[in-house]
Amino acid sequence: MNTYDLKQINRLQDLDKKHYLHPTSSLKQHQESGPKSIFTEGKGIYLTDVHGDKYIDAMASLWNVNIGHGRKELGEAASQQMGKLAYSSSFGNLSHLSVIELSEKLASMTPGDLNVFFYTSGGSESNDTAFKLVRHYWKLKGQPEKKKIIGLEKAYHGITVGATSATGIQQFHKMTSSLAPDFLHAKAHKTNCELGDKSDPDYANSIRGIIETEGPEAIAAVILEPIQGAGGVNIPPDGYLQAVRKLCDEYGILMIADEVICGFGRTGKMFGVDNWDVVPDLMCMAKGITSGYIQLGAVAITERLRDQLAEVSNDTLFHGFTYSGHPTACAVALKNIEIIEKENLVDNARQMELELIKGFKYLEDKHQIVTKSRAKGLLGAFELFEDREKGVPFAPEKMAAQKVVEECFNQKLIVRSVTYDGANIIVMSPPLTITKEEIETMVTVFSNVIRTVEKNLGYQNV
């Protein structure tokens, strides 16, 4: 482990402040205080910073380091591919070995006939690609007016212009002065409405209600996360995804599943939709496809959709990224998937879900402010309420969730808060390699932190 003296650390902090514009961060806070931490190494579920302090990375960084940190096998796979063919374009129907091998492998894993893949560099690009493909499809089919995309409230789909517009979290909309047109947002997880229950007061704002208002001839696709991640780890009720699939079929609308967070074992199944046996028309992937070791994303489409596009198109598909099907990234993805399968990490995620739920139940039993815990695989969350018995949330100014996250960080545990619309949700998605003992350690830290926060908020008998 490399060690850094105070002079080196101060220099790194000054350089960071001077030259690095951080993503999804407070610019003012950065200029006042510099980087919150500077990490140098990772191993398993742990990250080590310049001070030599070790943190539990209970977010797998950005929901993506599925196989854990420090896996030298992926570096070796990248090195071997770079030594043979580091990069080659796929434009003009050129190809190479690793993209063909990865495509074959993915086709053996994806549900139904989602056997055709377009490659990107990440989740935002994957979702934007899906939007363009569905609009292109309907245009070629002689229905160019079918261009509107329905997403869900509290959904997160990325930060490119199209992906931001599809996102249902208003804070991301407010950041920009212009959004892409033809994106609509429905109430999430209204199963009864999607099945046709017009008595529900939210019916007009459900997917079905919006389709009826806009007209199915105007709707190109519906996009949803099997489980909403950044919106608060919102798990749909059983039957919901099936209802949306049936609704899309009823009206001749394409269904897009955003598997960027849920894919590659995160939910205890290889893909999130597998939990409900649903096959979308398009499926967007990134993050866990390489466990974040290198940038790669993909859009899976059905063979049927590919065949229809080929049948009606005589022109070039004018959509592609410089790094579409990047040879080195594809080689890393293949090794990553090999590790997921060889080490039975999908099964481990399913088994550790039970330990996570048990830990959450302990927190609910022990602490007055913890409630509404949930998990699917190693995607979990719990909420903080001022009075959980009466359903009274914390006032935003009390910053309950932010205080828990900050104190967790002080105790060397990295988690995230979701505070949109007054929520106080603690979310987590540790590497799929996590053990029962490591979850127990994580829960102990949570309990100690929550006790401290309860005391500071004036709770008695803590």
TAJOBEL-V334165 format. One record per backbone hydrogen bond with DSSP energy under -0.5 kcal/mol. NH is the residue of the N-H (numbers start at 1). CO is the residue of the C=O. If there is no record, write none. Layout:
[[NH:CO] [NH:CO]]
This chain:
[[4:50] [9:5] [10:6] [11:7] [12:8] [13:9] [14:10] [15:11] [16:12] [17:13] [18:14] [19:15] [20:16] [21:19] [22:20] [25:22] [27:25] [30:26] [31:27] [32:28] [33:29] [34:30] [39:37] [40:48] [41:48] [43:46] [44:69] [46:43] [47:55] [48:41] [49:53] [50:38] [52:49] [55:47] [56:412] [57:45] [57:55] [58:56] [58:414] [60:57] [62:60] [63:59] [64:60] [65:60] [66:64] [68:65] [69:44] [72:70] [74:71] [75:71] [76:72] [77:73] [78:74] [79:75] [80:76] [81:77] [82:78] [83:79] [84:80] [84:81] [85:81] [86:82] [93:90] [94:91] [100:96] [101:97] [102:98] [103:99] [104:100] [105:101] [106:102] [107:103] [108:104] [108:105] [109:106] [110:106] [114:111] [115:113] [116:301] [118:299] [120:297] [126:122] [127:123] [128:124] [129:125] [130:126] [131:127] [132:128] [133:129] [134:130] [135:131] [136:132] [137:133] [138:134] [139:135] [140:136] [141:137] [142:139] [143:138] [146:143] [147:145] [147:218] [148:218] [149:182] [150:221] [151:149] [151:184] [153:186] [154:168] [155:152] [164:160] [165:161] [166:162] [167:163] [168:155] [170:168] [172:169] [173:169] [173:170] [174:170] [175:171] [176:173] [180:161] [184:149] [186:151] [187:205] [190:187] [191:189] [194:190] [195:191] [196:193] [197:192] [198:196] [200:197] [203:200] [205:202] [206:203] [209:203] [210:206] [211:207] [212:208] [213:209] [214:210] [215:211] [218:215] [219:216] [220:148] [220:218] [221:148] [222:254] [223:150] [224:256] [228:234] [232:229] [233:229] [234:228] [235:233] [236:226] [240:237] [243:239] [244:240] [245:241] [246:242] [247:243] [248:244] [249:245] [250:246] [251:247] [252:248] [252:249] [253:248] [254:220] [256:222] [256:254] [257:282] [258:224] [258:256] [259:257] [259:284] [263:259] [264:270] [265:269] [265:270] [266:263] [267:262] [267:269] [268:265] [274:271] [275:272] [276:273] [278:273] [280:278] [281:255] [282:255] [283:300] [284:257] [285:298] [288:260] [289:286] [290:287] [291:287] [292:287] [293:290] [297:120] [298:285] [299:118] [300:283] [301:116] [302:281] [303:113] [306:302] [307:303] [308:304] [309:305] [310:306] [311:307] [312:308] [313:309] [314:312] [318:316] [319:317] [324:321] [326:323] [328:86] [330:326] [331:327] [332:328] [333:329] [334:330] [335:331] [336:332] [337:333] [338:334] [339:335] [340:336] [341:337] [342:338] [343:339] [344:341] [345:340] [346:340] [348:344] [349:345] [350:346] [351:347] [352:348] [353:349] [354:350] [354:351] [355:351] [356:352] [357:353] [358:354] [359:355] [360:356] [361:357] [362:358] [363:359] [364:360] [365:361] [366:362] [367:363] [370:367] [371:383] [374:381] [376:379] [378:266] [379:376] [380:428] [381:374] [382:426] [383:371] [384:424] [385:369] [386:392] [387:392] [388:368] [391:387] [392:387] [393:391] [394:384] [398:395] [399:395] [399:396] [403:399] [404:400] [405:401] [406:402] [407:403] [408:404] [409:405] [410:406] [411:407] [412:409] [413:408] [414:56] [415:413] [416:427] [418:425] [422:419] [423:420] [425:418] [426:382] [427:416] [427:425] [428:380] [429:58] [431:57] [432:66] [434:431] [439:435] [440:436] [441:437] [442:438] [443:439] [444:440] [445:441] [446:442] [447:443] [448:444] [449:445] [450:446] [451:447] [452:448] [453:449] [454:450] [455:451] [456:452] [457:453] [458:455] [459:454]]
